[in-house]
Amino acid sequence: MNNTKGFNTVATVVVIGIIVVVAGLYFNAQKEEPSDSAGMMEDDKMMEENGSTHKEDSMMEDDDKMMGEEDKMMEEDKMMEDNDSMMEDDDSMMKKEGETMMETDPLTFSGAVLAGSTSKLLDFNKPDYDKAIASDKLVALYFYASWCPICKKETKDSLYPVFNELNDSNVIGFRVNYNDNDTDDNEKELAREFGVAYQHTKVFVKNGERVLKSPESWNKQRYFDEIEGAL
């Protein structure tokens, strides 16, 4: 009897111990589960934060892209404005040049043109000469005799080619007949006014004043130099 009672007591103690151990394991497991849940919640939070960060980064990239496009559009607008301004400046310059040309060369002449287009050499007549003298043009006179071989050579080789090459409307020339069958009273009076004693004499007049007189023969370069110096 006593042995049986002792055995039952030991068995009871063992069962209780097993129950205590199992209960301890269960409680420990229950304590660890919240920790895992918290860890999962933290992981979820980190994922959300990372997702939010990526979203913000994407938004920033989109903003940078939009700003870049806006800068590009502003640059293109500025280029268009600059082009418009340049076109306006060109139009203004062309208008001014046109006005200047009209202002600097308003005269028309009726005499025969012997040479030149912009800078004209005319066969002398009194009305054209009076217009030219009254203007601010440089008036170049060449006293020519039809019987003079020097006059023929100089006009052909130098005088005519120079006026054909000149491109200045502020210069006008007249071939004035001198002591030949074509000389009229106006040309005789002009020769007396400037004291011309020889054919192939050159006289330059500007603003009503004589600025040059030369009886010697000139080549092309001398003509260019003297005209440039008198302008």
C-alpha positions in Angstrom: 0.0 0.0 0.0 2.7 2.4 1.0 4.6 1.6 -2.2 1.6 2.2 -4.3 0.9 5.5 -2.6 4.5 6.6 -3.1 4.4 5.7 -6.8 1.2 7.7 -7.2 2.8 10.7 -5.6 5.8 10.6 -7.8 3.6 10.2 -10.9 1.5 13.2 -9.8 4.7 15.3 -9.3 6.0 14.3 -12.8 2.7 15.2 -14.5 2.6 18.5 -12.7 6.1 19.2 -13.8 5.3 18.3 -17.4 2.3 20.6 -17.2 4.4 23.4 -15.8 7.0 23.0 -18.5 4.4 22.9 -21.3 2.7 25.9 -19.8 6.0 27.8 -19.7 6.7 27.0 -23.3 3.3 28.1 -24.3 3.6 31.4 -22.5 7.0 32.0 -24.0 5.6 31.4 -27.4 2.8 33.8 -26.7 5.3 36.5 -25.6 7.4 36.0 -28.8 4.4 36.4 -31.2 3.8 40.1 -30.5 7.6 40.7 -31.1 7.3 39.1 -34.5 4.2 41.1 -35.2 5.9 44.2 -34.2 8.8 43.3 -36.4 6.5 42.7 -39.3 4.8 46.1 -38.6 8.2 47.8 -38.6 9.0 46.1 -41.8 5.7 47.2 -43.3 6.4 50.7 -42.1 9.9 50.7 -43.6 8.4 49.4 -46.9 5.9 52.2 -46.8 8.5 54.8 -46.1 10.7 53.4 -48.9 7.7 53.5 -51.2 7.0 57.1 -50.1 10.7 58.0 -50.7 10.7 56.4 -54.1 7.5 58.3 -54.9 9.0 61.6 -53.7 12.1 60.9 -55.8 10.0 60.2 -58.8 8.0 63.4 -58.2 11.2 65.4 -57.8 12.5 63.9 -61.1 9.2 64.9 -62.8 9.5 68.4 -61.3 13.1 68.6 -62.5 12.1 67.4 -66.0 9.2 70.0 -66.1 11.6 72.7 -65.0 14.1 71.7 -67.7 11.3 71.8 -70.3 10.2 75.2 -69.0 13.8 76.5 -69.2 14.1 75.1 -72.8 10.8 76.8 -73.7 12.0 80.1 -72.2 15.3 79.8 -74.1 13.3 79.2 -77.3 11.1 82.1 -76.6 14.1 84.3 -76.0 15.7 83.1 -79.3 12.5 84.0 -81.1 12.4 87.4 -79.4 16.1 88.0 -80.4 15.3 86.9 -84.0 12.3 89.2 -84.1 14.5 92.0 -82.7 17.2 91.3 -85.3 14.6 91.4 -88.1 13.3 94.7 -86.8 16.8 96.1 -86.7 17.4 94.9 -90.3 14.2 96.4 -91.5 15.1 99.7 -89.7 18.6 99.7 -91.3 17.1 99.0 -94.7 14.6 101.8 -94.2 17.3 104.2 -93.1 19.6 103.2 -96.0 16.7 103.7 -98.4 16.0 107.1 -96.9 19.7 108.0 -97.0 19.9 107.1 -100.7 16.9 109.2 -101.4 18.3 112.1 -99.4 21.8 112.0 -100.8 20.9 111.6 -104.5 17.7 113.5 -105.2 19.0 115.1 -108.4 18.1 114.1 -111.9 20.0 115.2 -115.0 19.0 115.5 -118.6 22.4 115.4 -120.3 23.9 112.5 -122.2 25.7 110.0 -119.9 29.2 109.4 -121.2 30.3 107.0 -118.4 29.3 105.7 -115.0 26.0 104.8 -113.3 26.2 105.7 -109.7 28.9 108.3 -110.4 28.0 109.8 -113.7 30.1 111.6 -116.3 27.8 113.8 -118.4 28.2 115.8 -121.6 28.1 119.4 -120.3 24.9 121.4 -120.4 24.2 124.5 -118.3 21.0 123.3 -116.5 22.7 120.1 -115.3 25.8 121.9 -114.3 23.8 124.5 -112.2 22.0 121.7 -110.4 25.3 120.0 -109.6 27.0 123.2 -108.4 24.1 124.0 -106.1 24.3 120.6 -104.4 26.9 119.3 -102.0 28.4 117.0 -104.7 32.0 117.0 -105.8 31.8 118.3 -109.4 34.7 117.2 -111.7 35.2 119.1 -114.9 37.3 117.9 -117.8 38.0 120.4 -120.5 38.0 118.5 -123.8 38.9 119.4 -127.4 37.9 117.0 -130.2 41.1 117.7 -132.1 43.4 116.9 -129.1 45.0 113.4 -129.1 45.9 113.7 -125.4 42.3 114.4 -124.6 41.1 111.4 -126.6 43.6 109.0 -125.0 43.0 110.3 -121.5 39.3 110.1 -121.6 39.4 106.6 -123.2 42.0 105.1 -120.9 41.5 106.9 -117.6 38.5 109.3 -117.3 35.7 107.0 -118.6 37.0 103.8 -116.8 37.3 105.7 -113.5 33.6 106.9 -113.6 32.5 103.4 -114.7 34.2 102.0 -111.5 33.2 104.7 -109.1 30.3 103.9 -106.8 29.7 107.2 -105.0 26.6 109.3 -105.9 28.4 112.3 -104.3 30.6 112.6 -107.4 29.4 113.9 -110.7 31.6 114.8 -113.7 31.1 116.9 -116.9 33.1 116.8 -120.1 33.3 120.4 -121.2 34.1 121.3 -124.8 37.0 123.6 -125.1 38.1 125.6 -128.2 36.6 123.2 -130.8 33.7 123.3 -133.1 31.3 122.0 -130.4 32.1 124.6 -127.8 29.1 126.8 -126.9 29.0 130.2 -125.1 28.3 128.6 -121.7 31.4 126.4 -122.0 33.5 129.4 -123.1 32.3 131.4 -120.0 33.1 128.4 -117.8 36.7 128.3 -119.1 37.1 132.0 -118.4 35.6 131.6 -114.9 38.2 129.1 -113.9 41.1 130.5 -115.9 41.5 127.5 -118.2 44.3 128.0 -120.7 44.8 124.5 -122.0 42.7 121.6 -123.1 42.7 118.4 -120.9 42.6 120.7 -117.8 40.8 119.2 -114.7 38.9 121.4 -112.3 37.2 120.2 -109.1 34.4 122.3 -107.5 32.7 121.6 -104.2 30.1 123.7 -102.3 30.6 126.4 -105.0 34.4 126.6 -104.4 37.2 125.5 -106.7 39.2 122.9 -104.8 41.6 121.7 -107.6 42.9 122.7 -111.0 45.4 120.6 -113.0 46.4 120.9 -116.6 48.6 117.8 -116.8 47.4 114.4 -118.0 46.3 111.9 -115.4 46.2 108.1 -115.3 43.4 106.1 -113.6 45.1 105.9 -110.2 45.7 109.7 -110.2 42.0 110.2 -110.8 41.0 107.9 -108.0 43.5 109.5 -105.6 42.5 113.1 -106.4 38.7 112.3 -106.2 39.1 110.6 -102.9 41.2 113.4 -101.5 38.6 116.0 -102.6 35.5 114.2 -101.1 
